[in-house]
């Protein structure tokens, strides 16, 4: 039997409990495995469970940000491959601070808006966009980054992460962390889309998809003792269904919060994969220019846990120039 | 007290309707005050007119102008309140003041009996406080402004009421979250309340319990007399009371008065002096104590009854009204206070943790202008601005101090300046505010994880909001990690000439308790200097 992805597992649970439907699915994921199954039963990660003839990773290059975003997704088989009608979607951009898009401190609003539109076109029941900023208020960052306006324009909903929304979950595959506090809605959503921007980062070298997931956990300071394994452990539970890397602009210094245009490089790239490790590895090496993806410690740790492929020579990559 | 046969006679009077108008006005004013409170909660913007109550508050306005020797046009609206008072008495106290409304609502059985036992001279207290307050302000010392009723309520609501309410609501919602069927309700509540009404981050205030209990004590004092605060303590009430001595319109006892005592029985302020039945001249309304609530006019059974009429002669001087001697003693006490506060050690050596809001440059000018009103605390989105207890000495009690471990100064926020009604915190353009040096961070290498223990951490560098970070990292080194292995590690260093002292690093430092990176008053440069970064 094909290993289950997180989304498929949820769908099965939802179907099995019929009337209780969505509530039961949430119940299954209640804190500390209140329901016997939950994430603990998640099958071994298998990054290439989907795919087949489709490219494993798509890289779209061009100046029209919305167009390259759509192209990167279309190249993977379209959003309907990831979002089924009636499903709930959580999109996690990087909105760590309140800076305008040209500073490359936060995910490009046009990329986020294009993804919202694609999810809605795939008949998602709801598309919620959220992050928890590191040095400002959510309202300030949502507005200052331009993401709030873009998401509203596309028909999605910005969600202010609520103090009541956290719960402790077991991390069955965790090597260092065996349980942690996650944002309940991100775990319970049918589809989780990780939308990082590529930035230099003090303690983790580069922040891309893996690091971006830290916005969905509480007590982030507690991860710094072993940041790379911590990120890999939380990624093993969150398992984004799709990772879309914004490399329209990248930040090469004074990351992750930026603020100086001198630190920004224009790349005009959006790349996407169902495999967070492959997406991060590509962004780290072929976009940012590192020699080895493994020199970003958390990418190496995620690969060691089998969360995806770090060796890009063995995956099918489709390039699009618009 | 005789009920009198006239009590049952049908009465055609406008007083009950006007009393309802008073109640509605009170409700509206309290609702507006509450709305402005919630509108400001971590909204990062001072709501337009968010400090409107202070602008109409003559104590806050004119005393601050006196203390700072500055004409503050933003506070000149208080002239309206003065005029209203000169026409119709303490309408502010009885119809508008939100603290007055709250104090008037909390009533205890037996308070009237208790009040009759209180020495009438206790009412003098508020005048003494007023005179001492003004005398101190004339010397530039605003310490007693902590007694302004609007400031008192704003401070208490911000530091105790809203944080407490948020704690309770969040706790209830968290409990409901555990019940599957209720999750939808919680999510809907959160979607609508969190942000617009409830703070996104639970606010914490060092003095929440203390300030909350102080207000509770104030309300409990109503057991001794209705509206204890308004009768005995409120310096704004005292100021308006003195003006009301000569107000044009006052409740006047009618010719038909047989001293039945109903008016005195209805009066919550004990403002009606009644020597005894039979002597109609003995029943008098003391206009300086009257808050124009109209209860006496409604209660009066006379035909014609009491009226609200022109009174050209100053109201009679009461035994508890301040005499010349009282004025002099109170003024002398105020000057004594100034002298004692001036001898405090905080004037010689500033507390290193005295970090003022951005734009404040001269501590002396700031103290002379700051109203202690709490408007800046109300709008600070991180609750980083706390009412000071010791940092500014007794002189600066309850003035705003940035306390970075409890909340930092948001790089993209400038809410406190526009919220400040007196300009003690200047209203700066964001780009200017972002370069104001309010403090400087230093790293304690004996506590910092990478420096002291070889544990990798760079949170302070990551969160530094400056475009050219004031916290940088040393080149990476391989170090032994104590468990036999090695770690690749960088260590944080502060570039003091770039640092503006916002405190984001101190707030986010993952150590328990005291942070390993701490912001202190800028050393070697004056606060308000412009950062090099």
Interface residues (C-beta under 8 A of the other chain):
Chain A: X23 X26 X27 X97 X98 X134 X135 X136 X137 X138 X139 X140 X144 X159 X160 X162 X163 X164 X165 X167 X184 X201 X202 X203 X221 X222 X224 X225 X227 X254 X255 X256 X257 X258 X259 X260
Chain B: X42 X43 X44 X170 X173 X174 X177 X180 X181 X183 X186 X190 X191 X194 X195 X200 X201 X202 X381 X382 X408 X410 X411 X412 X413 X449 X455 X456 X457 X458 X459 X461 X462 X463 X464 X465 X466 X467 X468 X469 X473 X490 X504 X508 X509 X510
